[in-house]
Amino acid sequence: MTESNTIPRMRTIPKAYEEIKRLDNNTCFSLRALRRMVSTGEIPTVQINSKRLINLDLLLDRLACYNDCTIRTSEQGVH
C-alpha cells in the first residue's frame, strides 16, 4: 500500500478467489491453489475467530511476481 491511511482490502479465502475470478474470468488459478498457498504460509493471513482473512492486494502482488518476489508482511502488521 502506498498511502498510510489506506484500509487493506481483507477477504476470506473464497471471497479472495472470487475477486481473482472477477478480474480474470479465464484464470487457471484455483481455489485449491489459494488454500495451499495459505496453508504453506506463502500468503500471510489474519485469524479472526474461525475466519482467515487475506490482504487482497498482497495476494495480487504475490501472483503478479510468483517466482521472483517477496511479499511485504511485518511493516504492514500482517502475519
C-alpha positions in Angstrom: 0.0 0.0 0.0 1.3 3.4 -0.9 -0.8 5.7 1.4 -0.6 5.4 5.1 -4.4 5.9 5.6 -5.5 3.2 3.0 -7.5 0.4 4.5 -6.4 -3.0 3.5 -8.8 -5.0 1.4 -9.2 -8.1 3.6 -11.1 -11.1 2.2 -11.9 -14.6 3.3 -10.2 -17.3 1.1 -13.3 -17.9 -1.0 -14.0 -14.2 -1.4 -10.4 -13.5 -2.4 -10.7 -16.3 -5.0 -14.0 -14.7 -6.3 -12.1 -11.4 -6.7 -9.4 -13.1 -8.8 -12.0 -14.8 -11.0 -13.8 -11.4 -11.4 -10.5 -9.8 -12.5 -9.7 -12.7 -14.9 -12.6 -15.0 -15.7 -10.3 -17.3 -17.6 -7.7 -17.7 -14.9 -6.2 -21.1 -14.4 -5.6 -20.3 -10.7 -7.8 -22.4 -8.5 -9.4 -22.1 -5.1 -7.4 -25.2 -4.1 -4.1 -23.4 -5.1 -5.1 -20.4 -3.0 -5.8 -22.6 0.0 -2.5 -24.4 -0.5 -0.7 -21.0 -0.6 -2.4 -20.1 2.7 -1.6 -23.4 4.4 2.1 -23.3 3.5 2.4 -19.7 4.6 3.1 -18.3 1.2 0.3 -15.8 1.8 0.0 -14.3 5.2 -3.4 -14.3 6.9 -5.1 -12.7 9.8 -7.1 -15.0 12.0 -10.4 -13.5 13.3 -12.3 -16.2 15.3 -12.8 -19.0 12.8 -12.1 -16.9 9.7 -8.8 -16.5 8.0 -8.5 -13.2 6.1 -6.2 -12.4 3.3 -5.0 -9.0 2.2 -6.2 -9.0 -1.4 -3.5 -6.5 -2.5 -0.7 -8.7 -1.1 -2.2 -11.7 -2.8 -2.4 -9.9 -6.2 1.2 -8.7 -5.7 2.3 -12.2 -5.0 0.6 -13.7 -8.0 2.0 -10.9 -10.3 5.6 -11.9 -9.5 5.1 -15.5 -8.4 8.7 -16.8 -8.8 10.9 -13.9 -8.0 9.5 -11.6 -5.4 8.8 -11.4 -1.7 5.7 -10.0 -0.2 5.6 -7.3 2.4 4.4 -8.5 5.8 5.8 -7.2 9.0 5.9 -3.5 8.1 2.2 -3.6 7.4 1.3 -5.6 10.5 0.2 -8.7 8.6 1.4 -12.1 9.9 
